[in-house]
Amino acid sequence: MKYFLILLFTAITATANAQLPLEYDTCNTLQQYQGEWMNVTGTDTLRIYLKPVRTYETVYNNIKDNLWGWIEYKRGNNIVMSNYANRNLPVSNDWLYMFNITNLRIKKYGCNSEQLVGRFIDFNHHRGMINWSADIIVSPTDVKMNVLQQRTPYYNLNLNDTTMTLPSRFTLIKQ
């Protein structure tokens, strides 16, 4: 009986520690969105810098192509929120590292889609998570990104904080 329990415990431990099969969610069309995007409305200025990085997420054992972003939001000369200087830090294929130096992660809804989806971390409101959906519009003169933001269902639970730093809708123009 003792040997049976040891064998059973060993089998359970080996199963729990078994690695998930490696999964890929890659899309080589994200490079076209790299660079600075901007919106100026009155005295408000919103700058976003996007950089495509293929990252590895150890928890789920997957490799994904994401656009990682850094944001600066100003009202007049006052900076409301910014981690824009971090865009000059070296990037890594480590998902956790990228998550810690950025506050925006988006990807293509489908590799051939002109829609981007992802999450924005609102540093000004208890690191609340906000869903992003952006439609890309290409014209002869510019490339625009129409963004819709919505709080996630678990946005700042129990903190009574329902505001968002950025507007719920805005249009960015690629610079």
C-alpha positions in Angstrom: 0.0 0.0 0.0 2.9 2.3 0.9 4.4 1.8 -2.6 1.1 2.4 -4.3 0.7 5.8 -2.5 4.2 6.8 -3.5 3.6 5.8 -7.1 0.2 7.6 -7.1 1.8 10.8 -5.6 4.6 10.6 -8.2 2.2 10.3 -11.1 0.1 13.2 -9.8 3.1 15.4 -9.3 4.5 14.6 -12.8 1.1 15.3 -14.4 0.8 18.7 -12.6 4.3 19.7 -13.7 3.9 18.6 -17.3 4.4 21.5 -19.7 1.6 22.6 -21.9 2.3 22.1 -25.6 3.8 25.2 -27.2 1.2 27.3 -29.0 1.7 30.1 -31.6 -0.4 33.2 -32.2 1.8 35.0 -34.7 1.0 37.6 -37.4 3.8 39.2 -39.3 1.7 42.2 -40.4 2.1 44.3 -37.2 5.2 46.2 -38.3 3.1 48.6 -40.3 1.7 50.0 -37.0 5.1 50.6 -35.4 5.8 54.2 -34.5 4.1 57.2 -33.0 0.3 57.8 -33.2 -1.2 61.1 -32.0 -4.4 62.9 -31.2 -4.7 66.6 -30.4 -8.1 67.9 -29.3 -8.1 71.4 -27.9 -5.3 71.6 -25.3 -5.3 67.8 -24.8 -2.5 65.8 -26.5 -2.4 62.0 -26.6 0.7 60.3 -27.9 1.1 56.5 -28.2 4.2 54.7 -29.4 3.6 51.2 -30.7 6.3 48.5 -31.2 5.7 45.0 -32.5 7.4 42.3 -30.4 7.1 38.5 -30.6 6.9 37.5 -26.9 6.9 34.2 -25.0 4.5 33.7 -22.1 5.8 31.1 -19.8 2.6 30.5 -17.8 0.6 29.4 -20.9 3.6 28.3 -22.9 2.8 30.4 -26.0 4.5 32.7 -28.4 2.5 35.7 -29.6 3.0 38.7 -31.8 1.8 41.8 -29.9 2.0 45.5 -30.3 3.3 46.9 -27.0 2.6 50.5 -26.4 3.7 53.5 -24.3 1.3 56.4 -23.7 1.6 60.1 -22.8 -1.5 62.1 -22.1 -1.2 65.9 -21.5 -3.7 68.6 -20.8 -2.0 71.8 -21.9 1.5 71.6 -20.4 0.5 69.3 -17.6 1.3 65.6 -17.9 -1.7 63.6 -16.7 -0.2 60.2 -17.4 3.0 59.1 -19.0 5.4 56.1 -19.4 6.5 57.4 -22.8 10.2 57.5 -21.8 10.1 53.7 -21.4 9.7 53.3 -25.2 13.5 53.7 -25.3 14.2 50.8 -23.0 15.4 47.6 -24.7 12.6 45.2 -25.6 12.6 41.5 -24.8 10.7 38.4 -25.9 9.8 37.9 -22.3 6.1 38.6 -21.8 6.4 39.6 -18.1 9.2 42.1 -18.8 7.2 43.7 -21.6 4.1 43.9 -19.4 6.1 45.7 -16.7 7.6 48.4 -19.0 4.4 49.2 -21.0 0.8 49.9 -20.3 -0.8 48.9 -23.6 -0.8 45.5 -25.4 -2.8 45.0 -28.5 -2.9 42.5 -31.4 -4.7 41.9 -34.6 -8.3 40.6 -34.2 -7.4 38.2 -37.0 -4.2 38.3 -39.0 -6.0 39.7 -42.1 -8.3 42.0 -40.1 -8.0 45.8 -39.9 -9.1 45.7 -36.3 -6.8 45.7 -33.3 -7.9 44.5 -29.8 -6.1 44.4 -26.5 -5.8 45.9 -23.0 -4.7 49.2 -21.6 -3.5 49.5 -18.0 -4.7 52.7 -16.4 -1.9 53.7 -14.0 -3.9 56.6 -12.7 -6.8 54.5 -11.5 -5.3 51.6 -9.5 -3.9 49.9 -12.6 -7.4 49.2 -13.9 -7.6 47.1 -17.0 -9.5 48.6 -20.0 -10.4 46.7 -23.2 -9.3 48.4 -26.4 -10.8 48.0 -29.8 -9.4 49.9 -32.7 -10.4 50.1 -36.4 -7.6 51.0 -38.8 -8.6 53.4 -41.6 -6.2 53.9 -44.5 -6.7 56.9 -46.8 -4.4 58.4 -49.5 -3.2 61.1 -47.0 -3.0 59.3 -43.7 -3.6 56.2 -41.5 -6.0 56.6 -38.6 -6.9 54.4 -35.7 -10.4 54.8 -34.2 -10.2 53.6 -30.6 -13.1 52.5 -28.3 -12.2 51.9 -24.7 -14.4 50.0 -22.2 -13.7 49.0 -18.7 -13.3 45.3 -18.1 -15.9 43.7 -15.8 -13.3 43.4 -13.1 -12.1 47.0 -13.4 -11.0 48.2 -9.9 -13.4 45.9 -8.1 -14.4 47.2 -4.7 -12.5 50.4 -5.1 -15.5 52.5 -6.2 -13.3 54.0 -9.0 -15.2 54.0 -12.3 -13.4 56.8 -14.1 -10.9 56.4 -16.8 -7.9 58.7 -17.6 -8.3 58.6 -21.4 -11.5 59.4 -23.3 -13.7 56.5 -24.1 -13.4 57.2 -27.8 -10.7 59.0 -29.8 -9.0 58.9 -33.2 -5.2 58.6 -33.5 -3.3 59.6 -36.6 0.0 57.9 -37.5 2.8 60.3 -37.5 
